[in-house]
Amino acid sequence: MLPSGLAALCLLLLQTGALGFAILPGDSLNHLEITEKAILNATVQVCQKLAQAEGTVFTFPPQPLTAEAVAIACDSPKSSKTFRAAIKFIILRNVRVDLRHALNASFHFDEENFIEGRKIITDGISAVKASNRQENFEAARQKLGEILHPLQDFYSHSNWVELGNKNPNPNLIRSDTSIGNIAAESRATCRNCDGDDCRNNILEDIIQENILTSGYFGIVPFVSTKPEGKCSHGGFVDQTSTIEPKGGINKDTLDASHGHLHTEAANAAIAATRELLEDIRGAAGDRDFLQMMGISKGSNKALCFVIDTTDSMRDDIEAVKNVTSFLVNSKVGTDDEPSVYILVPFNDPDFGPLIRTTDPNVFKTIITSLSAAGGGDFEELSLSGLQLALTGAPSSSEIFLFTDASAKDTQLKSTVIALIERTKTVVNFMLTNISGSRRRRRSDHEQQRNQMSKLDAQLYRDLAQASGGLAIEVTKTELPVATSIITETSSSSLVTLLQAARSPGKADNFTFLVDESVGNLTVYITGRSLTFTLINPSGESQKSTDGTGSLITSSQSVGNFRTLRLNKQVGLWEMKMVSTDPYTLKVIGQSAIDFLFDFVEASQGPFTGFDTLETRPRAGVNGTLLVSVTGSDSATVTEVALVESSGSGEVNGIVESQGGGDFLVRVDRVPSVEFVVRVKGQDNSSSRASITSFQRQTPTNFRASNLTITADSNSILVPGTPFSVPFSVMTSGTGGNFIIRATNDQGFASTFPTSLLLATGGSANGTVTLTAPLNIPSGSDVTLTIEVEAPGATDTNYIVLRFSIINTVTDFTRPVCQLLSLQSKCSENCSLSSSWELSVRVTDGADGTGVDRVILQQGNGTMSTSMGVGTNNENVTLVSYRASCCSPDVELMVVDRVGNVGSCFYTIRATSSSGTRDTPSSLLCLSIAVAVMQMLGLLVPTDRGIQ
């Protein structure tokens, strides 16, 4: 796909329009729209089925569908931001295929590479399903985006539509069936177009014999690998289209070679995407599928604790137990219920494992079982535990780290900062007795302990500031009061209005804009020996020394931490801070309106376009951001600025609306110091009487760099097999010996060069090799962080890569149903007192991985299952089903242990005479035939039934 960039998201469009669905003036569809339409529709269907199963009313969202409207329909309005983020992530991975694999025919089904293209899809489906089983949803989304691109290109680049097919090719997502009758390498498939008219350039015998073909593509003039008589892709970039047979067959846009079939190809691609999503949903289950899409009940936020479990932490752990108990008891079943609970313990010499659950009572039990023991030296592996949490928690999470010790693994500081920037995660440090000695320390080490703790306290403060979090320093007796922040920040829809830090401290004035949508306005301050004056939009003021006032409804101080709850007033507020000690200031509130953003850069490949940055942006030069507003379909962005975190400087960007709540922002210079991203805009929602101006800010601080690091590799790692990740480092400054660090969150054995020698303005290459142990569960993932540091530590940059760990899959067949009996006592007019029942044997075959579960997909009866052994000693599952005659249909969904999904449909619908009867043999045969044909993929389920 190479979209044009004329009318839609520039990040997602490539200007040549040569390789796939694109947007040009008119009604052409691109990968962005195809993917988004399919995801929105598939999600609606899943939520509808869940509502039916739970006996609740489902209200279909209005057309055209939006992420916000679908989240509301799914009874998860707080998920609109994470749902939109998931869709954007999947789309960006889809489009990246054009940038990273533009000339790889297999990724586009070009040059009749049908077998190779399908293998990319089916291998990817296996990876998505395995990742979902391990609840590694980000890895699942990453791979899903990659495989949707070739799936959609099949319909634009092959002659599937020209052959008269209206529905998708179901065998593209199955590796155990024939993809179709593929043209032989020596068989001619096309003739010259009639000038610019290519409507009849595919040979008649190809159409009549239902032969699959696709076009050849090349960008080098006078060099072609197109065999004689083969079709070309077409378009002005494709040099093969000037070689006989001239022209092309692509349907990328309405004015493409076969543009008259663009709409049919796009609709087939949307249907195929939905079919693939349905297969993944069947393997994952409804709830996990929705979580992969960023939708969950409650706040859709993670509650993540990283806890020092050494002996002196007994009081701290007790405080964590109390706050966890309070959260579970007060927030379960509410809009503020966390969607996932994560715990990472650490001490020395151990850290982890990461424990993750969606069950609040399970988490409560896990926390209750925590105990404090050991710890014989001064330092613990706090940063190792934090690294594990940062890679295991969802992006944009909030983490709380509890410790009273210095970090033993300070070498991970830059790695942790890299992960904070990439995941946009907020980290709060709950530090007890950080300037005193632990109870277990020997007296002759107390002075050394005090000196180390002061240094390490600054390390924690630095990390907190980088993430937009807080370093809260209290005594152990004060900690229970300080943990109130956990309860407050676990609330849903929190937005940051202002985040600032001054170190060293100095007097400074800060402003923040409060709009009508913001509630629960709260100010957090850390620091000692400071005073402030707060001024509201009406000009009223209140000082920190005032005992009472109309601006601050309540105030609480503990240790270095102060909380202010404000009496809301819409308009511009001002905070005047005075201190010579370091301090941080953070203003938050609750609002549906927020934003997402990514740094993007121009592609360095053979085609122009934009790609998301996985590293820091270049310092001191122009840069580009993609900003998306969430929470309102009527909100627009009016200003985006990169604001210095510890100063007053800012760089304003030029904002270009791309439609659909997306905005491309160009800045002429990326700051060379730490900065945050501030967005201002307006909301014209019909629920408000007038246009509302709003301001939001990223809590996370970002840095730029003059170093460039790039890496790319297959995203699937096989256990026991060395896995190579080539990378390149380039400097725009002085050369020298550059330090290389490579760390992974799983602790896998790895090799890499510890340094690279670069000339001034030069580059060098290296390779990281990872090996995963054979016993690691399939579907696990590993996050690799590669860092480069300039001579003298004057500059650093990084790249963060996530890889799925997938065992080789040998079971590609779907489970099979065998109807044992079907008995009915139903009359023509159903009666609730009459019933019918059936018995089914489900197997996965002698060589299969075994049946994992059977799900009642359709039907209002009762189902029970039991295990047995088949004639070939394979495990079988016996299913019994009983239902009222008023519920005449049943559909069973069967999933095996690698995620192959089968579906069996049975019905008692038939014209019959009144009275008790057995199901007629003709109907029984029909039921069996339907089940068998559906299992073989010969019948395709649709919204209207079986086709």
VEXZA-411841 format. One line per 2 residues: number of its first residue (from 1); their letters; for each residue x, y negated, z negated of C-alpha. Coordinates in steps of 0.25 Angstrom, whole numbers, always signed. Example, Ala and Ser with C-alpha at 12.3 -4.5 7.8 and 13.67 -1.06 7.14 Angstrom:
// VEXZA-411841
1) as) +49,+18,-31  +55,+4,-29
END
This chain:
// VEXZA-411841
1) ml) +0,+0,+0  +5,-14,+4
3) ps) -6,-24,+0  -5,-38,+6
5) gl) -5,-47,-6  -14,-57,+1
7) aa) -26,-56,-8  -23,-47,-20
9) lc) -13,-44,-31  +0,-47,-25
11) ll) +6,-37,-35  -2,-26,-28
13) ll) +0,-31,-14  +11,-29,-4
15) qt) +11,-39,+7  +13,-30,+19
17) ga) +0,-22,+18  +7,-10,+24
19) lg) +6,+2,+15  -8,+3,+9
21) fa) -21,-3,+5  -19,-18,+5
23) il) -28,-31,+3  -28,-41,+15
25) pg) -39,-51,+18  -52,-43,+18
27) ds) -57,-31,+11  -45,-22,+11
29) ln) -42,-14,-2  -28,-12,-8
31) hl) -23,-2,-18  -26,-12,-30
33) ei) -41,-12,-26  -42,+3,-23
35) te) -35,+7,-36  -43,-3,-45
37) ka) -56,+0,-39  -54,+15,-41
39) il) -49,+14,-55  -61,+4,-59
41) na) -71,+14,-53  -65,+26,-59
43) tv) -64,+20,-72  -79,+16,-71
45) qv) -83,+30,-68  -75,+36,-80
47) cq) -81,+26,-90  -95,+29,-84
49) kl) -93,+44,-87  -87,+41,-101
51) aq) -100,+33,-104  -109,+44,-99
53) ae) -101,+54,-107  -102,+45,-120
55) gt) -117,+42,-117  -115,+27,-116
57) vf) -120,+18,-105  -110,+14,-94
59) tf) -112,+1,-87  -105,+0,-73
61) pp) -96,-12,-72  -100,-22,-61
63) qp) -93,-22,-47  -83,-25,-43
65) lt) -76,-17,-55  -65,-24,-63
67) ae) -57,-18,-74  -64,-27,-85
69) av) -78,-23,-80  -74,-8,-80
71) ai) -68,-9,-94  -81,-15,-99
73) ac) -89,-4,-92  -80,+7,-99
75) ds) -83,+1,-112  -69,-4,-114
77) pk) -68,-19,-111  -56,-20,-119
79) ss) -49,-11,-109  -50,-21,-97
81) kt) -36,-26,-98  -29,-12,-100
83) fr) -39,-7,-89  -34,-18,-79
85) aa) -20,-16,-83  -21,-1,-80
87) ik) -27,-4,-66  -16,-14,-63
89) fi) -5,-4,-67  -11,+7,-58
91) il) -13,-3,-47  +2,-8,-48
93) rn) +7,+6,-48  -1,+9,-36
95) vr) +4,-3,-28  +18,+0,-33
97) vd) +19,+12,-24  +19,+2,-12
99) lr) +31,-5,-18  +39,+7,-23
101) ha) +35,+17,-12  +32,+9,+0
103) ln) +39,+18,+10  +36,+31,+3
105) as) +25,+37,+13  +21,+47,+2
107) fh) +16,+36,-7  +7,+31,+4
109) fd) +3,+44,+11  +10,+38,+24
111) ee) +17,+47,+34  +7,+59,+31
113) nf) +14,+61,+18  +1,+67,+12
115) ie) +7,+78,+3  +18,+69,-3
117) gr) +8,+58,-5  -2,+67,-12
119) ki) +9,+73,-21  +12,+59,-26
121) it) -3,+58,-30  -5,+71,-36
123) dg) +9,+71,-44  +4,+57,-49
125) is) -9,+62,-53  -3,+73,-61
127) av) +6,+63,-68  -6,+54,-71
129) ka) -14,+65,-77  -2,+70,-85
131) sn) +1,+55,-90  -14,+54,-94
133) rq) -13,+67,-102  -2,+61,-110
135) en) -10,+47,-111  +2,+41,-104
137) fe) -8,+32,-96  +2,+21,-91
139) aa) +10,+32,-84  -3,+38,-79
141) rq) -7,+24,-73  +7,+22,-67
143) kl) +6,+35,-59  -9,+33,-56
145) ge) -5,+20,-49  +6,+27,-41
147) il) -3,+38,-35  -15,+29,-32
149) hp) -7,+22,-21  -4,+34,-12
151) lq) -18,+40,-15  -24,+27,-10
153) df) -14,+26,+2  -19,+39,+7
155) ys) -32,+33,+12  -26,+21,+18
157) hs) -14,+28,+25  -19,+42,+29
159) nw) -31,+45,+39  -40,+51,+28
161) ve) -50,+40,+31  -49,+41,+46
163) lg) -52,+56,+44  -66,+51,+39
165) nk) -64,+54,+25  -72,+45,+15
167) np) -68,+51,+2  -54,+53,-4
169) np) -45,+65,-1  -46,+73,-14
171) nl) -34,+81,-11  -24,+69,-13
173) ir) -25,+71,-28  -24,+86,-28
175) sd) -11,+93,-24  -17,+107,-23
177) ts) -25,+104,-10  -23,+100,+4
179) ig) -23,+85,+6  -28,+87,+20
181) ni) -23,+91,+34  -11,+83,+36
183) aa) -5,+79,+50  +7,+87,+54
185) es) +20,+79,+55  +20,+82,+70
187) ra) +5,+78,+73  +2,+65,+79
189) tc) -9,+57,+71  -10,+43,+78
191) rn) -11,+36,+91  -7,+21,+94
193) cd) -17,+11,+89  -25,+4,+99
195) gd) -18,-10,+97  -22,-14,+83
197) dc) -34,-4,+83  -29,+8,+75
199) rn) -43,+14,+72  -41,+26,+81
201) ni) -26,+29,+80  -27,+42,+73
203) le) -28,+54,+82  -41,+60,+84
205) di) -36,+74,+81  -31,+69,+67
207) iq) -45,+64,+64  -52,+76,+69
209) en) -43,+87,+62  -43,+79,+49
211) il) -28,+77,+49  -22,+68,+38
213) ts) -11,+58,+43  -6,+45,+38
215) gy) +3,+34,+44  +18,+32,+44
217) fg) +24,+20,+39  +38,+13,+41
219) iv) +43,-1,+39  +56,+0,+47
221) pf) +55,-5,+61  +59,+5,+72
223) vs) +61,+16,+61  +49,+26,+60
225) tk) +47,+40,+54  +33,+41,+60
227) pe) +32,+54,+69  +26,+53,+82
229) gk) +11,+52,+83  +10,+48,+68
231) cs) +1,+37,+63  +7,+25,+56
233) hg) +3,+17,+44  +2,+4,+52
235) gf) +3,-10,+49  +14,-21,+52
237) vd) +24,-16,+42  +23,-1,+47
239) qt) +33,+0,+58  +28,+14,+62
241) st) +15,+8,+67  +23,+2,+79
243) ie) +27,+16,+83  +18,+25,+91
245) pk) +7,+28,+87  +6,+14,+83
247) gg) -3,+8,+73  -7,+14,+59
249) in) -18,+20,+51  -17,+13,+37
251) kd) -30,+8,+31  -23,-1,+21
253) tl) -31,-14,+24  -43,-17,+33
255) da) -33,-22,+44  -24,-10,+43
257) sh) -22,-1,+55  -34,+7,+50
259) gh) -40,-4,+42  -54,-1,+47
261) lh) -54,+11,+37  -47,+3,+26
263) te) -60,+3,+17  -62,+18,+19
265) aa) -48,+20,+15  -48,+11,+3
267) na) -62,+17,-2  -56,+31,-1
269) ai) -43,+27,-8  -52,+21,-20
271) aa) -60,+34,-20  -47,+42,-20
273) tr) -42,+34,-32  -54,+36,-39
275) el) -53,+51,-36  -39,+51,-42
277) le) -43,+44,-54  -55,+53,-57
279) di) -45,+65,-56  -36,+58,-66
281) rg) -48,+55,-75  -52,+69,-75
283) aa) -39,+74,-80  -37,+63,-90
285) gd) -51,+62,-95  -60,+49,-96
287) rd) -53,+43,-108  -39,+45,-104
289) fl) -42,+40,-89  -48,+27,-95
291) qm) -36,+26,-104  -27,+27,-92
293) mg) -35,+16,-86  -33,+7,-98
295) is) -47,+9,-103  -51,+13,-117
297) kg) -60,+10,-128  -57,+0,-139
299) sn) -46,-10,-137  -38,-2,-127
301) ka) -25,-6,-136  -15,+4,-142
303) lc) -12,+4,-156  +3,+7,-157
305) fv) +11,+9,-169  +26,+11,-169
307) id) +30,+15,-184  +43,+17,-192
309) tt) +41,+30,-200  +53,+29,-209
311) ds) +52,+30,-224  +51,+15,-227
313) mr) +39,+13,-218  +29,+20,-227
315) dd) +21,+7,-230  +21,+3,-216
317) ie) +15,+16,-211  +5,+15,-222
319) av) +1,+1,-216  +0,+7,-202
321) kn) -9,+18,-207  -18,+8,-213
323) vt) -19,-1,-201  -21,+11,-192
325) sf) -32,+16,-201  -39,+3,-201
327) lv) -38,+2,-186  -44,+15,-183
329) ns) -55,+13,-193  -59,-1,-188
331) kv) -56,+0,-173  -60,+13,-168
333) gt) -72,+12,-159  -71,-3,-158
335) dd) -65,-12,-146  -52,-13,-154
337) ep) -50,+2,-155  -36,+5,-150
339) sv) -36,+14,-137  -23,+22,-141
341) yi) -15,+23,-154  +0,+25,-153
343) lv) +11,+28,-164  +26,+29,-163
345) pf) +34,+32,-176  +48,+30,-177
347) nd) +60,+31,-187  +74,+36,-185
349) pd) +78,+45,-178  +64,+47,-172
351) fg) +53,+39,-165  +40,+43,-159
353) pl) +33,+51,-154  +22,+41,-149
355) ir) +9,+46,-154  -3,+41,-145
357) tt) -18,+44,-147  -31,+37,-144
359) dp) -38,+43,-156  -38,+33,-168
361) nv) -40,+44,-178  -28,+52,-173
363) fk) -19,+40,-174  -24,+37,-188
365) ti) -20,+51,-192  -6,+49,-185
367) it) -4,+36,-192  -8,+42,-205
369) sl) +1,+54,-204  +13,+44,-202
371) sa) +24,+45,-213  +37,+38,-216
373) ag) +50,+46,-218  +65,+45,-216
375) gg) +73,+33,-210  +87,+34,-216
377) df) +93,+22,-209  +91,+7,-206
379) ee) +84,+8,-192  +73,+16,-185
381) ls) +69,+18,-170  +59,+8,-169
383) ls) +61,+4,-155  +61,+18,-150
385) gl) +47,+19,-156  +43,+6,-150
387) ql) +48,+10,-137  +40,+23,-137
389) al) +27,+15,-141  +30,+5,-130
391) tg) +30,+16,-119  +19,+24,-125
393) ap) +9,+13,-128  +0,+7,-117
395) ss) +5,-6,-111  +1,-19,-118
397) se) +0,-12,-132  +3,-17,-145
399) if) +13,-9,-154  +15,-10,-169
401) lf) +29,-6,-174  +31,-4,-189
403) td) +45,-3,-195  +54,-8,-206
405) as) +67,-4,-200  +77,-10,-189
407) ak) +77,-3,-176  +87,+7,-173
409) dt) +85,+7,-158  +87,-7,-155
411) ql) +93,-4,-142  +79,-1,-137
413) ks) +75,-16,-139  +76,-20,-124
415) tv) +69,-7,-121  +57,-10,-130
417) ia) +56,-24,-125  +56,-19,-110
419) li) +44,-10,-114  +37,-21,-121
421) er) +38,-29,-109  +34,-18,-99
423) tk) +22,-14,-108  +18,-28,-113
425) tv) +17,-22,-127  +16,-29,-140
427) vn) +24,-24,-151  +22,-29,-166
429) fm) +32,-25,-176  +28,-23,-191
431) lt) +41,-25,-198  +41,-22,-213
433) ni) +53,-26,-222  +61,-29,-210
435) sg) +71,-37,-218  +72,-28,-229
437) sr) +77,-14,-232  +69,-1,-231
439) rr) +67,+6,-244  +75,+17,-240
441) rr) +87,+9,-237  +99,+10,-246
443) sd) +103,-3,-253  +117,-4,-247
445) he) +110,-5,-233  +100,-15,-236
447) qq) +108,-27,-231  +111,-20,-218
449) rn) +97,-16,-217  +92,-31,-219
451) qm) +102,-36,-208  +97,-25,-198
453) sk) +83,-28,-201  +84,-43,-198
455) ld) +90,-40,-185  +80,-29,-181
457) aq) +68,-38,-186  +72,-47,-174
459) ly) +72,-35,-165  +58,-32,-169
461) rd) +54,-47,-167  +60,-47,-153
463) la) +52,-35,-149  +39,-41,-155
465) qa) +41,-54,-148  +44,-47,-135
467) sg) +31,-40,-135  +23,-51,-141
469) gl) +21,-44,-154  +25,-47,-168
471) ai) +36,-43,-178  +28,-43,-191
473) ev) +38,-43,-203  +31,-39,-216
475) tk) +34,-32,-229  +28,-18,-231
477) te) +18,-23,-240  +13,-34,-230
479) lp) +13,-24,-218  -2,-20,-220
481) va) -6,-34,-219  +2,-36,-206
483) ts) -4,-24,-199  -17,-32,-198
485) ii) -11,-36,-184  -12,-22,-179
487) te) -27,-22,-182  -28,-36,-175
489) ts) -20,-33,-163  -27,-19,-160
491) ss) -39,-28,-157  -44,-27,-142
493) sl) -41,-37,-131  -30,-45,-138
495) vt) -24,-56,-130  -12,-65,-132
497) ll) -14,-80,-131  +0,-84,-136
499) qa) +13,-77,-140  +26,-84,-143
501) ar) +39,-83,-151  +49,-92,-156
503) sp) +63,-86,-161  +69,-94,-167
505) gk) +57,-101,-172  +54,-115,-168
507) ad) +42,-125,-169  +33,-123,-156
509) nf) +19,-125,-152  +11,-114,-145
511) tf) -3,-115,-138  -13,-104,-134
513) lv) -26,-104,-127  -38,-98,-133
515) de) -50,-94,-124  -64,-90,-126
517) sv) -62,-76,-124  -51,-75,-136
519) gn) -56,-70,-149  -49,-66,-163
521) lt) -38,-77,-161  -26,-73,-169
523) vy) -12,-79,-171  +0,-70,-175
525) it) +13,-77,-180  +26,-70,-185
527) gr) +37,-78,-191  +41,-84,-205
529) sl) +42,-98,-210  +33,-104,-199
531) tf) +21,-114,-198  +11,-117,-188
533) tl) +0,-126,-184  -12,-121,-176
535) in) -20,-130,-167  -33,-126,-161
537) ps) -39,-132,-148  -47,-142,-156
539) ge) -35,-148,-161  -37,-142,-175
541) sq) -24,-137,-182  -21,-128,-194
543) ks) -7,-126,-200  -1,-113,-205
545) td) +0,-120,-219  -15,-123,-219
547) gt) -23,-114,-228  -36,-115,-220
549) gs) -40,-120,-207  -50,-119,-196
551) li) -40,-113,-185  -35,-100,-192
553) ts) -46,-91,-198  -37,-82,-205
555) sq) -22,-81,-207  -13,-69,-212
557) sv) +2,-69,-215  +11,-57,-219
559) gn) +26,-57,-217  +30,-64,-205
561) fr) +16,-62,-198  +5,-72,-198
563) tl) -9,-70,-192  -19,-81,-189
565) rl) -33,-79,-184  -39,-91,-177
567) nk) -52,-98,-176  -54,-97,-161
569) qv) -55,-109,-153  -54,-109,-138
571) gl) -43,-118,-132  -29,-121,-134
573) we) -22,-118,-147  -9,-123,-152
575) mk) +1,-116,-162  +12,-125,-168
577) mv) +23,-116,-174  +34,-121,-183
579) st) +45,-111,-188  +60,-109,-187
581) dp) +59,-94,-188  +55,-85,-177
583) yt) +40,-83,-175  +30,-78,-165
585) lk) +16,-83,-162  +5,-74,-156
587) vi) -9,-78,-153  -19,-67,-149
589) gq) -34,-65,-147  -44,-56,-141
591) sa) -49,-58,-127  -53,-49,-115
593) id) -45,-59,-106  -30,-55,-104
595) fl) -20,-52,-93  -11,-42,-88
597) fd) +2,-45,-80  +14,-40,-73
599) fv) +27,-45,-67  +28,-42,-53
601) ea) +39,-43,-42  +40,-43,-27
603) sq) +43,-29,-22  +57,-26,-18
605) gp) +53,-15,-8  +50,-15,+7
607) ft) +37,-22,+5  +33,-35,-2
609) gf) +24,-35,-14  +24,-35,-29
611) dt) +27,-25,-40  +26,-25,-55
613) le) +39,-27,-63  +43,-16,-72
615) tr) +55,-25,-77  +57,-39,-81
617) pr) +54,-50,-71  +66,-58,-65
619) ag) +70,-69,-74  +71,-84,-68
621) vn) +64,-80,-55  +50,-80,-50
623) gt) +41,-69,-54  +27,-64,-52
625) ll) +16,-59,-62  +3,-51,-60
627) vs) -7,-56,-70  -21,-50,-72
629) vt) -32,-55,-81  -40,-45,-89
631) gs) -53,-46,-96  -60,-55,-87
633) ds) -64,-54,-72  -65,-69,-71
635) at) -52,-73,-78  -41,-80,-70
637) vt) -27,-84,-72  -23,-98,-71
639) ev) -9,-98,-77  +2,-88,-80
641) al) +15,-92,-87  +28,-85,-92
643) ve) +30,-92,-105  +43,-91,-113
645) ss) +41,-83,-126  +50,-91,-135
647) gs) +49,-105,-128  +40,-114,-121
649) ge) +44,-112,-106  +34,-105,-97
651) vn) +34,-102,-82  +20,-104,-75
653) gi) +16,-95,-63  +8,-97,-51
655) ve) -5,-89,-52  -11,-82,-40
657) sq) -25,-75,-42  -25,-61,-35
659) gg) -40,-58,-38  -45,-48,-48
661) gd) -39,-55,-60  -25,-54,-55
663) fl) -15,-65,-53  -1,-66,-47
665) vr) +8,-76,-55  +21,-81,-49
667) vd) +31,-88,-58  +43,-95,-52
669) rv) +52,-91,-64  +52,-79,-74
671) ps) +57,-85,-88  +71,-79,-92
673) ve) +66,-79,-106  +55,-71,-113
675) fv) +41,-75,-109  +27,-71,-110
677) vr) +16,-72,-99  +5,-82,-102
679) vk) -8,-82,-94  -19,-93,-93
681) gq) -32,-91,-86  -47,-94,-86
683) dn) -59,-85,-88  -72,-88,-81
685) ss) -80,-76,-87  -95,-77,-86
687) sr) -96,-74,-101  -90,-88,-104
689) as) -96,-101,-102  -84,-108,-96
691) it) -70,-104,-90  -60,-100,-101
693) sf) -46,-103,-101  -37,-92,-107
695) qr) -22,-89,-110  -16,-76,-112
697) qt) -1,-72,-114  +7,-59,-114
699) pt) +12,-55,-128  +24,-48,-122
701) nf) +36,-56,-119  +43,-54,-106
703) ra) +57,-56,-101  +63,-58,-87
705) sn) +77,-53,-82  +88,-55,-71
707) lt) +90,-40,-70  +81,-31,-61
709) it) +79,-16,-64  +71,-7,-55
711) ad) +68,+7,-56  +58,+17,-49
713) sn) +56,+32,-50  +46,+43,-49
715) si) +36,+40,-61  +35,+55,-64
717) lv) +46,+62,-72  +46,+78,-73
719) pg) +51,+84,-87  +65,+90,-86
721) tp) +68,+83,-73  +78,+72,-73
723) fs) +71,+59,-69  +79,+48,-62
725) vp) +75,+33,-62  +84,+25,-53
727) fs) +85,+10,-57  +92,-2,-52
729) vm) +97,-15,-59  +99,-28,-53
731) ts) +104,-41,-58  +103,-55,-53
733) gt) +114,-60,-62  +128,-57,-66
735) gg) +132,-42,-65  +139,-33,-75
737) nf) +137,-21,-83  +122,-19,-85
739) ii) +117,-10,-97  +106,+0,-93
741) ra) +97,+6,-104  +86,+17,-101
743) tn) +77,+22,-112  +64,+30,-111
745) dq) +54,+32,-122  +54,+47,-122
747) gf) +68,+48,-125  +71,+57,-112
749) as) +85,+60,-109  +90,+50,-99
751) tf) +103,+45,-91  +105,+31,-86
753) pt) +117,+22,-83  +120,+13,-96
755) sl) +125,+2,-87  +125,-3,-72
757) ll) +135,-12,-66  +129,-23,-58
759) at) +136,-34,-50  +131,-48,-51
761) gg) +117,-49,-44  +119,-34,-41
763) sa) +111,-21,-44  +114,-7,-49
765) ng) +106,+7,-50  +105,+17,-60
767) tv) +96,+29,-64  +90,+34,-77
769) tl) +87,+49,-78  +77,+54,-87
771) ta) +73,+68,-91  +61,+72,-98
773) pl) +61,+84,-107  +53,+96,-101
775) ni) +43,+97,-113  +38,+83,-112
777) ps) +22,+83,-109  +18,+80,-95
779) gs) +12,+66,-94  +22,+60,-104
781) dv) +29,+47,-99  +42,+41,-101
783) tl) +46,+26,-101  +60,+23,-96
785) ti) +65,+9,-98  +78,+5,-90
787) ev) +85,-8,-95  +96,-16,-90
789) ea) +104,-26,-98  +113,-36,-91
791) pg) +128,-38,-97  +128,-45,-110
793) at) +113,-42,-112  +109,-55,-105
795) dt) +97,-49,-97  +89,-36,-97
797) ny) +79,-29,-89  +71,-16,-89
799) iv) +62,-7,-81  +52,+2,-88
801) lr) +47,+15,-81  +37,+25,-85
803) fs) +37,+39,-80  +27,+50,-82
805) ii) +33,+64,-86  +25,+75,-78
807) nt) +27,+90,-78  +27,+96,-64
809) vt) +12,+99,-61  +10,+113,-54
811) df) -5,+114,-57  -13,+106,-47
813) tr) -26,+113,-46  -39,+109,-53
815) pv) -46,+118,-63  -56,+127,-58
817) cq) -71,+130,-63  -78,+143,-61
819) ll) -93,+143,-64  -96,+155,-72
821) sl) -111,+153,-74  -121,+142,-73
823) qs) -135,+145,-79  -147,+135,-78
825) kc) -161,+135,-85  -165,+122,-78
827) se) -178,+119,-71  -180,+109,-60
829) nc) -184,+98,-70  -173,+98,-81
831) sl) -176,+99,-95  -166,+96,-107
833) ss) -170,+109,-113  -165,+117,-102
835) sw) -150,+119,-99  -140,+125,-90
837) el) -126,+130,-92  -113,+134,-85
839) sv) -100,+141,-88  -87,+138,-80
841) rv) -73,+143,-81  -62,+133,-79
843) td) -48,+137,-75  -35,+130,-70
845) ga) -30,+142,-63  -19,+152,-67
847) dg) -8,+142,-63  -15,+130,-69
849) tg) -12,+122,-81  -25,+125,-88
851) vd) -38,+118,-90  -36,+106,-99
853) rv) -51,+102,-101  -65,+103,-95
855) il) -73,+90,-95  -88,+89,-94
857) qq) -88,+78,-83  -103,+78,-80
859) gn) -115,+85,-87  -122,+82,-100
861) gt) -121,+97,-105  -112,+103,-115
863) ms) -98,+110,-111  -90,+119,-119
865) ts) -76,+126,-115  -68,+138,-119
867) mg) -55,+144,-115  -53,+157,-109
869) vg) -44,+165,-100  -46,+168,-85
871) tn) -43,+181,-77  -29,+176,-74
873) ne) -26,+173,-88  -28,+158,-85
875) nv) -35,+149,-96  -49,+146,-92
877) tl) -59,+136,-98  -74,+141,-99
879) vs) -84,+130,-99  -98,+131,-103
881) yr) -108,+120,-100  -123,+118,-104
883) as) -132,+107,-100  -146,+103,-99
885) cc) -153,+105,-86  -155,+90,-85
887) sp) -140,+89,-84  -138,+98,-71
889) dv) -123,+95,-68  -110,+97,-74
891) el) -96,+93,-70  -84,+99,-77
893) mv) -70,+92,-76  -59,+102,-78
895) vd) -44,+97,-81  -32,+105,-81
897) rv) -19,+102,-89  -12,+94,-78
899) gn) -25,+86,-75  -31,+93,-63
901) vg) -45,+91,-63  -57,+99,-58
903) sc) -71,+97,-58  -83,+107,-58
905) fy) -97,+103,-55  -110,+111,-58
907) ti) -124,+108,-57  -138,+115,-58
909) ra) -145,+105,-49  -154,+114,-40
911) ts) -169,+115,-36  -175,+126,-44
913) ss) -188,+131,-48  -192,+128,-63
915) gt) -189,+138,-74  -176,+144,-79
917) rd) -166,+148,-69  -152,+151,-66
919) tp) -144,+142,-57  -146,+147,-43
921) ss) -134,+153,-36  -134,+143,-25
923) ll) -133,+132,-36  -122,+140,-43
925) cl) -114,+141,-31  -116,+126,-28
927) si) -111,+123,-42  -99,+133,-40
929) av) -96,+127,-26  -96,+113,-32
931) av) -87,+116,-43  -77,+124,-34
933) mq) -77,+114,-23  -75,+102,-33
935) ml) -63,+110,-39  -57,+112,-26
937) gl) -58,+97,-23  -68,+99,-11
939) lv) -79,+91,-18  -76,+77,-23
941) pt) -83,+71,-35  -89,+58,-32
943) dr) -98,+48,-40  -110,+55,-33
945) gi) -106,+69,-35  -98,+79,-27
947) q) -95,+77,-12
END
